[in-house]
Amino acid sequence: MKIAITSQNVRTVTAHAGRCRKFWVYDIAKVGSEIKKKFVELKIDETLHSMKEQLPEKLIGLNVLITMNLGDSLRTKLSDAGVLTHLTDEPSPDYALLKFLASKSIPH
């Protein structure tokens, strides 16, 4: 499972998902396995706001987007691309990820 979290300031989960260019991306093979975390920065013309039918190349394969806020249009675009969206009020990206995982049934 590939999960991206908006973090425009690189420290906290941020809002305005469509305009965000900086993400923490977590790769989780299965529950109990190592979580791989990397930082991804998109070019200005690669934002989610500007996407058509396909995700930006650096976010291909994304399963979940966690953010503080996103509009209905972006939510629809992401849903059409097969991406689940999750809103959080947790400021820490790592804790936001853990809270999301705890709230979902993730395959083992």
C-alpha positions as CSV (number, residue, x, y, z in Angstrom):
1,M,0.0,0.0,0.0
2,K,1.3,3.4,-0.9
3,I,0.1,6.4,1.2
4,A,1.0,10.1,0.6
5,I,0.6,12.8,3.2
6,T,0.5,16.5,2.2
7,S,3.3,18.4,3.9
8,Q,4.1,21.6,2.2
9,N,6.3,22.8,5.1
10,V,8.0,19.3,5.4
11,R,7.2,19.2,9.1
12,T,3.4,18.9,9.5
13,V,0.3,17.7,7.6
14,T,-0.9,20.7,5.6
15,A,-4.1,21.7,3.9
16,H,-4.8,22.8,0.3
17,A,-4.0,19.3,-1.1
18,G,-4.6,20.4,-4.7
19,R,-1.8,23.0,-4.6
20,C,0.6,21.0,-2.4
21,R,3.9,20.1,-4.0
22,K,5.5,18.3,-1.1
23,F,4.5,14.9,0.3
24,W,5.7,12.2,2.6
25,V,5.1,8.9,0.9
26,Y,5.0,5.7,2.9
27,D,5.2,2.2,1.3
28,I,3.8,-0.5,3.5
29,A,4.1,-4.1,2.2
30,K,1.9,-5.6,5.0
31,V,1.0,-5.0,8.6
32,G,4.0,-5.7,10.9
33,S,6.5,-5.1,8.1
34,E,8.9,-2.2,7.8
35,I,7.4,1.1,6.7
36,K,9.5,2.8,4.0
37,K,9.2,6.6,4.1
38,K,10.5,9.0,1.5
39,F,10.0,12.7,0.7
40,V,8.6,13.6,-2.7
41,E,8.4,17.1,-4.3
42,L,6.4,17.8,-7.4
43,K,7.1,20.5,-10.0
44,I,4.7,23.4,-10.0
45,D,2.9,22.0,-13.1
46,E,2.5,18.5,-11.5
47,T,0.2,19.5,-8.6
48,L,-2.9,17.4,-8.0
49,H,-5.0,20.5,-8.9
50,S,-3.6,20.3,-12.4
51,M,-4.0,16.6,-12.9
52,K,-6.2,15.3,-15.6
53,E,-7.1,11.5,-15.5
54,Q,-3.7,10.4,-14.2
55,L,-1.7,11.1,-11.1
56,P,1.6,12.9,-11.4
57,E,4.4,10.5,-12.2
58,K,6.0,10.6,-8.8
59,L,2.7,9.6,-7.2
60,I,1.8,6.8,-9.6
61,G,0.6,3.7,-7.6
62,L,-0.8,5.8,-4.8
63,N,-3.6,4.1,-2.8
64,V,-4.4,6.8,-0.2
65,L,-3.9,10.5,0.3
66,I,-4.0,11.9,3.8
67,T,-4.4,15.7,4.1
68,M,-6.0,18.3,6.3
69,N,-8.3,19.7,3.6
70,L,-9.3,19.1,0.0
71,G,-12.1,20.2,-2.3
72,D,-14.8,18.1,-3.7
73,S,-13.4,18.4,-7.3
74,L,-10.1,17.0,-6.2
75,R,-11.7,14.3,-4.1
76,T,-13.6,13.2,-7.2
77,K,-10.5,13.3,-9.5
78,L,-8.6,11.2,-6.9
79,S,-11.4,8.7,-6.5
80,D,-11.6,8.3,-10.3
81,A,-7.9,7.6,-10.3
82,G,-8.4,4.9,-7.6
83,V,-7.1,6.9,-4.7
84,L,-8.9,6.9,-1.3
85,T,-8.8,10.3,0.5
86,H,-8.6,10.7,4.2
87,L,-8.9,14.0,6.2
88,T,-7.0,14.3,9.4
89,D,-6.6,16.9,12.1
90,E,-3.3,15.3,13.3
91,P,-0.4,17.7,12.6
92,S,2.4,15.0,12.6
93,P,2.6,13.0,9.4
94,D,3.8,9.9,11.1
95,Y,1.0,10.0,13.7
96,A,-1.5,10.8,11.0
97,L,-0.4,7.6,9.2
98,L,-0.6,5.5,12.3
99,K,-4.1,6.8,13.2
100,F,-5.2,6.1,9.7
101,L,-3.8,2.5,9.8
102,A,-5.4,1.9,13.2
103,S,-8.8,3.0,11.8
104,K,-8.7,0.7,8.8
105,S,-8.5,-3.0,8.2
106,I,-5.2,-3.4,6.4
107,P,-4.4,-6.8,4.9
108,H,-1.7,-8.8,6.6
